[in-house]
Amino acid sequence: MARPAQTDGSQASYRRASFWLDDLVVAGRDRLQPRAPLTSDARFDVCLVGGGLTALWTAYALAKADRALRIAVIEREIAGFGASGRNGGWCSALFPRSAGRLERDAGFEAAVAMRQAMVDTVEEVGRVTRAEGIDCDYELGGTVVFARNDVQRGAARAEAAEAARFGVDRIEYWDQRTVSGRFGATGLDGEAPAATFDPACARVHPAKLVRGLAEVVETMGVSIFERTEVLDWSAGKVRFSAVDGHREGVVSARHVIIALEGYGSQLPRARRRVAPIHSLMIATEPLPEEVWDEIGIRHGQTFSDYRHLLVYGQRTADNRFAFGGRGARYHWGSAIGPEFERDERVFEHLHAALRDLFPAVGGAQVTHRWGGPLGIARDWHASASYNPRTGVGFAGGYVGDGLSTTNLAGRTLADLVLGHDTDLVRLPWTNHRSPLWEPEPLRFAGTNLGLLGMALADVEERITARPSLTARVIAPFTGH
């Protein structure tokens, strides 16, 4: 039995999903009308389940390699409705598994290869969007991560030192004098913050990217079916139902790729592969240029700080802050729904955190509030995998670092499906299998205790002025 869709399929309901999707309509670029659903049995060479960036980048890479392939993308709502159209817009080299942890798991050379692949992917996204005419506000400006007290300054120095040891990431440590001369950011200890700067990050408009990529792959012959819910899959078959009441049907395909990220938790075969954790965002009204001059964040730059309960932000092309963070709790049974995407407590926390970091924000109004689930694997290790015997592949577990990693996943899955022996299929994340999450109530308790632990770690460091013991305890469970 199909579940009811999260929306009524109207443009208005999709606009409410994020500032980014709303902005497409305001700009007159995209009416967000769903494509036609799949209403009868069909046969394809490749069936991609999910209409986000993982599926679309995979379709793009496959169609580029072999235009004769018959490729279908099946999406319950519209392409980009999930995390791909709601995220923070960081096309970054971040990977949820740290380089040090990758080294311990797979060796130094494998860790270096993974880091190089991620850095290269940032520029690959820019190259493809330029080549295909996808106007997604891509601007390579780097990431500034503020270190706002002595503990955070120590963490910043350590990160820069680790990057130098692996020799790939060009992370610079900026001292307090440098930062105070460039930014209107405040410290937690009354002193000017320090920062690290990583040039391997671009600011993008995620909805423009995902909707633009969907249009591109359609011109390459890929079939995209929206308002079509996948009910189950097995080797060679995907069972579906159009959400407007059409009968169930089956897609037959030699290759079936599951690309649902946090939404994969809603299907029985993937329920314990990922835990859906909600991340929430706000967007302000556009700010005057003189305010941005005081703040110091340039176009193309993204920013964060070294707190444990993550925040992230960017300056949008139209001079807003788009700012998000964690803090929303995990819901029993991996539940996902619109009611969990709006938590006024978290929205107020984000607004206060933004004003605390950049006092020049002042009384700027928040115009948009939204959120959505991201996918977390049990070991915080993203993966792209494919079984040539069954023809079934998976990708995801990006822990919020998926805007660029989806491109790497797409290229990797294409090589795996086509049987190509490339450097990508030898990366340490390829065919990695994370352990399953525990059943309830252990999953509920563990994930929410982890979120609470990160919040407590920030409080602990502010009180003690020493690195958090709580953070040290939970670090092995968060990919570090």
C-alpha positions in Angstrom: 0.0 0.0 0.0 1.5 3.4 -1.0 1.8 6.0 1.7 0.3 9.5 0.9 2.8 11.9 -0.6 4.3 14.6 1.6 2.7 17.3 -0.6 -0.4 17.8 -2.7 1.8 18.2 -5.8 1.2 21.9 -6.2 3.7 24.5 -6.9 2.8 26.2 -3.6 3.6 23.1 -1.6 7.0 22.7 -3.2 7.8 26.3 -2.6 7.3 25.8 1.1 10.0 23.1 1.2 12.9 25.6 1.2 14.0 29.2 0.4 15.9 27.7 -2.6 12.8 26.2 -4.2 10.7 29.3 -3.4 13.4 31.4 -5.0 13.1 29.5 -8.3 9.5 30.7 -8.7 10.3 34.2 -7.5 13.0 34.4 -10.1 10.6 33.1 -12.8 13.0 30.3 -13.7 11.1 27.2 -12.8 7.4 26.7 -12.1 8.1 23.5 -10.1 5.3 21.6 -11.8 5.8 17.8 -11.5 6.7 15.8 -14.5 4.4 13.0 -15.5 4.3 9.9 -13.3 5.0 6.4 -14.5 1.7 4.6 -14.8 2.5 1.2 -16.4 5.0 -1.5 -16.3 8.3 -0.5 -18.1 11.7 -1.8 -18.9 15.0 0.1 -18.7 18.7 -0.7 -18.5 19.2 1.4 -15.3 16.5 2.4 -12.8 17.6 5.1 -10.3 15.4 5.4 -7.2 15.2 9.0 -5.9 15.3 12.3 -7.8 18.1 14.0 -6.0 21.7 14.8 -7.0 23.0 11.3 -6.5 20.6 9.8 -9.0 21.0 12.7 -11.4 24.8 12.8 -11.4 24.7 9.0 -11.9 22.4 9.4 -14.8 24.6 12.1 -16.2 27.7 10.1 -16.0 26.1 7.0 -17.5 24.5 8.9 -20.4 27.8 10.6 -21.1 29.5 7.2 -21.3 26.8 5.4 -23.3 23.9 7.3 -25.0 22.3 4.0 -25.9 21.5 3.1 -22.3 17.9 3.4 -21.3 17.9 5.2 -18.0 15.0 6.0 -15.7 14.8 8.2 -12.6 11.9 7.7 -10.3 11.0 10.3 -7.7 8.1 10.4 -5.2 7.7 14.2 -5.3 9.8 16.4 -7.7 13.5 16.3 -8.5 15.3 18.2 -5.8 12.5 17.9 -3.2 14.7 16.3 -0.6 18.1 17.3 0.7 19.3 18.2 -2.7 17.0 21.2 -2.8 17.2 22.2 0.9 20.9 22.1 1.9 23.3 24.8 2.8 24.7 25.3 -0.7 28.3 24.2 0.1 30.0 22.5 -2.8 32.9 21.5 -0.5 35.6 18.9 -0.2 34.2 17.8 3.2 33.7 14.1 3.8 32.1 12.8 6.9 35.0 10.4 7.7 38.1 12.4 8.7 41.4 11.8 6.9 42.9 10.5 10.1 40.1 8.0 10.5 40.4 6.9 6.9 44.1 6.5 7.4 43.5 4.2 10.4 40.9 2.2 8.5 42.5 1.9 5.0 46.0 3.3 5.2 47.8 6.6 4.4 47.7 6.3 0.6 44.0 5.5 0.6 43.2 8.5 2.8 45.3 10.8 0.5 43.4 9.4 -2.6 40.0 10.1 -0.9 41.0 13.6 0.0 42.3 14.3 -3.5 39.1 13.0 -5.1 37.0 15.2 -2.9 39.1 18.3 -3.7 38.9 17.5 -7.4 35.2 17.0 -7.2 34.6 20.7 -6.1 36.1 21.9 -9.4 34.4 19.1 -11.4 31.0 20.4 -10.3 32.0 23.8 -11.5 33.3 22.5 -14.8 30.2 20.5 -15.6 27.8 23.3 -14.6 29.7 25.7 -16.9 29.8 23.2 -19.8 26.1 22.4 -19.5 24.9 26.0 -19.0 23.5 25.3 -15.5 23.3 28.7 -13.8 23.5 27.8 -10.2 25.4 30.7 -8.7 28.5 28.6 -8.5 31.4 30.7 -7.1 34.6 29.3 -5.8 35.3 31.4 -2.7 36.4 28.9 -0.1 35.2 28.3 3.5 36.1 30.3 6.6 35.7 28.5 9.9 36.0 30.8 12.9 37.7 29.7 16.1 36.1 31.8 18.8 37.9 30.9 22.0 41.2 29.2 23.0 39.8 25.7 22.7 38.5 26.3 19.2 41.8 28.0 18.2 43.6 24.9 19.3 41.2 22.8 17.1 41.8 25.1 14.2 45.6 24.7 14.5 45.3 21.0 14.7 43.1 20.8 11.6 45.6 22.9 9.6 48.4 20.7 10.8 46.6 17.5 9.9 45.8 18.8 6.4 49.5 19.6 5.9 50.5 16.1 6.9 48.3 14.6 4.2 49.5 17.2 1.7 46.2 17.6 -0.2 44.0 20.2 1.5 45.4 23.7 1.4 44.0 24.8 4.7 45.5 28.0 6.1 45.4 29.1 9.7 44.5 32.8 10.1 45.5 34.4 13.4 43.3 36.8 15.3 44.9 39.9 13.8 44.2 38.6 10.3 40.6 37.7 11.1 39.8 41.0 12.9 41.1 42.9 9.9 38.8 41.1 7.5 35.6 40.1 9.3 33.1 41.5 11.8 32.9 38.2 13.7 32.9 38.0 17.4 34.7 35.6 19.8 33.1 33.7 22.7 35.8 34.9 25.1 35.6 38.6 24.3 38.7 38.4 22.1 38.8 38.4 18.3 38.4 34.9 16.7 41.0 33.2 14.7 40.0 31.0 11.7 41.0 28.4 9.1 40.5 29.0 5.4 39.9 26.2 3.0 39.9 27.3 -0.7 38.2 24.0 -1.8 34.6 25.1 -1.5 32.1 26.9 -3.7 28.9 28.7 -2.9 26.0 27.4 -5.0 22.2 27.7 -5.2 21.3 24.0 -4.6 17.8 24.1 -6.2 19.1 25.8 -9.3 21.7 23.0 -9.5 19.5 20.0 -9.0 16.6 21.3 -11.2 19.1 22.4 -13.9 20.8 19.1 -13.8 17.5 17.3 -14.2 16.8 19.3 -17.4 20.2 18.5 -18.7 19.9 14.7 -18.3 16.5 14.8 -19.9 18.0 16.3 -23.0 20.4 13.4 -23.0 17.6 10.9 -23.2 17.1 10.1 -19.5 13.4 9.6 -18.4 12.4 11.3 -15.2 9.1 10.2 -13.6 7.9 12.4 -10.7 5.0 11.8 -8.3 5.9 8.1 -8.5 6.6 6.3 -5.3 8.9 3.3 -5.1 7.3 0.7 -2.8 10.1 -2.0 -2.9 12.9 -3.3 -5.0 14.8 -6.5 -5.6 17.4 -7.6 -8.1 16.2 -6.5 -11.6 12.8 -5.1 -10.4 11.4 -1.9 -8.8 7.8 -1.9 -7.7 6.1 1.5 -7.8 2.8 3.3 -7.6 1.9 6.8 -8.9 0.9 8.9 -6.0 -2.3 10.2 -7.7 -4.0 6.8 -7.4 -2.9 4.9 -10.5 -2.3 1.2 -10.1 1.0 -0.3 -9.0 3.5 -1.4 -11.6 7.0 -2.8 -12.0 10.1 -1.5 -13.7 12.4 -4.2 -14.9 16.0 -3.1 -15.1 19.4 -4.9 -15.1 20.8 -2.2 -12.8 18.9 -0.8 -9.8 20.5 2.1 -7.9 19.0 3.3 -4.6 19.8 7.0 -4.1 17.4 8.1 -1.4 19.7 9.4 1.4 17.7 10.0 4.6 14.4 8.9 2.9 15.8 5.4 2.4 14.9 4.8 6.0 11.3 4.7 5.0 11.6 1.5 2.9 11.9 -1.9 4.6 15.0 -3.0 2.7 17.0 0.1 3.7 15.3 1.0 7.0 18.4 0.5 9.2 21.1 1.5 6.6 20.8 5.2 7.5 19.2 7.2 10.3 17.4 10.4 9.2 18.5 13.4 11.2 16.9 16.7 10.5 19.0 19.8 9.8 17.2 23.2 9.8 17.9 26.5 8.1 16.8 30.1 8.0 17.3 32.8 5.4 17.3 36.5 6.1 16.1 39.4 4.0 18.8 40.8 1.6 21.3 42.9 3.5 22.8 46.2 2.2 26.3 46.2 0.8 27.6 48.4 3.7 26.4 45.7 6.2 28.2 43.0 4.2 31.3 45.2 4.1 31.3 45.2 7.9 30.6 41.5 8.1 33.4 40.6 5.6 31.9 37.5 4.1 32.5 37.8 0.3 30.4 36.3 -2.5 31.4 32.7 -3.0 32.5 32.3 0.7 30.8 29.9 3.0 31.4 29.9 6.8 31.1 28.0 10.0 32.8 27.8 13.4 34.4 25.2 15.6 31.5 24.4 17.8 30.5 20.7 18.1 26.8 21.2 17.3 27.4 22.2 13.7 26.3 25.4 12.1 26.9 26.4 8.5 26.1 29.4 6.3 26.7 31.3 3.1 26.1 34.7 1.5 23.6 34.1 -1.3 23.8 35.7 -4.7 21.1 38.2 -3.7 22.9 39.2 -0.5 20.9 37.1 2.1 22.3 35.0 4.9 21.4 31.3 4.4 22.3 29.8 7.7 21.6 26.3 9.2 22.6 23.9 11.9 21.8 20.8 13.8 19.8 20.5 17.0 16.5 19.0 15.9 16.0 15.6 17.5 15.8 12.2 15.9 12.2 10.8 15.8 11.1 7.3 16.9 11.2 4.7 14.1 13.2 7.0 11.7 10.0 9.0 11.2 10.1 11.7 8.5 7.4 14.2 7.9 6.7 17.9 7.3 5.9 18.4 11.0 9.5 17.6 11.9 10.9 20.2 9.4 9.8 23.2 11.5 11.0 23.5 15.0 10.6 27.0 16.4 13.1 26.3 19.2 15.8 25.5 16.7 14.9 28.4 14.3 15.3 30.8 17.2 18.6 29.2 18.2 19.9 29.6 14.7 18.8 33.3 14.5 20.5 34.0 17.8 23.6 32.1 16.8 23.9 34.2 13.6 23.5 37.5 15.5 26.0 36.3 18.0 28.6 35.5 15.4 28.0 38.6 13.3 26.4 41.4 15.4 26.1 43.6 12.2 23.1 41.3 11.3 21.2 43.5 13.8 17.4 43.4 13.3 17.5 41.8 9.8 14.3 39.9 9.3 14.2 36.1 8.8 12.1 35.5 5.6 12.3 31.7 5.3 12.5 28.8 7.7 12.8 25.2 6.6 14.5 21.9 7.2 14.7 18.3 6.1 16.3 14.9 6.8 19.9 14.0 6.0 21.2 10.4 6.1 23.8 9.2 8.6 25.3 5.7 8.4 26.0 3.9 11.6 29.8 4.5 11.3 29.4 8.0 9.8 31.0 6.7 6.6 29.5 7.7 3.3 29.7 5.1 0.5 29.0 4.3 -3.1 28.5 0.6 -3.7 27.4 -1.8 -6.4 26.9 -5.6 -6.5 27.6 -6.9 -10.0 25.9 -10.2 -9.2 22.5 -8.6 -8.3 22.9 -5.4 -10.2 21.8 -3.4 -7.1 23.8 -0.3 -6.0 23.5 2.2 -3.2 25.0 5.6 -2.4 24.6 7.9 0.5 25.2 8.5 4.2 26.7 11.9 3.4 25.9 13.4 6.8 25.2 16.7 5.2 28.3 16.8 3.0 26.5 15.5 0.0 26.2 18.5 -2.4 29.6 17.7 -3.9 30.0 14.1 -2.8 26.9 13.2 -4.9 28.9 14.1 -8.0 31.7 11.7 -7.0 29.1 9.1 -6.2 27.5 9.4 -9.6 30.8 9.0 -11.4 31.8 6.1 -9.2 28.5 4.3 -9.6 28.7 4.8 -13.4 32.2 3.1 -13.5 30.9 0.3 -11.3 27.8 -0.3 -13.4 29.8 -0.2 -16.6 32.6 -2.4 -15.2 35.3 0.2 -15.7 38.5 -0.3 -13.8 39.3 3.3 -12.7 40.9 5.1 -9.7 37.4 6.0 -8.5 36.4 2.3 -8.0 39.5 1.9 -5.8 38.8 4.7 -3.4 38.2 3.6 0.3 34.5 4.6 0.3 33.7 2.5 -2.8 31.8 -0.7 -1.8 32.2 0.2 1.9 29.4 -1.4 3.9 28.5 0.3 7.1 27.0 -1.7 9.9 23.2 -1.5 10.4 21.7 0.9 12.9 20.4 -0.8 16.1 16.7 -1.5 16.3 14.5 0.7 18.4 14.6 1.8 21.2 18.4 1.7 21.0 18.5 3.8 17.8 16.3 6.4 19.3 18.3 6.6 22.5 21.7 6.6 20.8 21.1 9.2 18.1 19.5 11.7 20.5 22.2 11.2 23.1 24.7 11.9 20.5 23.0 15.2 19.6 22.7 16.1 23.3 26.4 15.2 23.7 27.5 17.6 21.0 25.5 20.4 22.6 26.9 19.6 26.1 30.4 19.5 24.7 30.0 23.2 23.6 28.8 24.2 27.0 31.6 22.2 28.7 34.3 23.9 26.7 32.9 27.4 27.4 32.8 26.7 31.2 36.1 24.8 31.5 38.2 26.5 28.7 39.5 23.0 28.0 38.8 20.5 25.1 35.6 18.6 25.9 35.8 15.2 27.5 32.2 14.6 26.2 33.4 15.3 22.7 36.3 12.9 23.1 33.9 10.1 24.2 31.5 10.6 21.2 34.3 11.3 18.6 34.6 7.6 17.5 30.9 7.5 16.7 31.0 10.6 14.5 33.7 9.7 12.0 36.6 11.4 13.7 
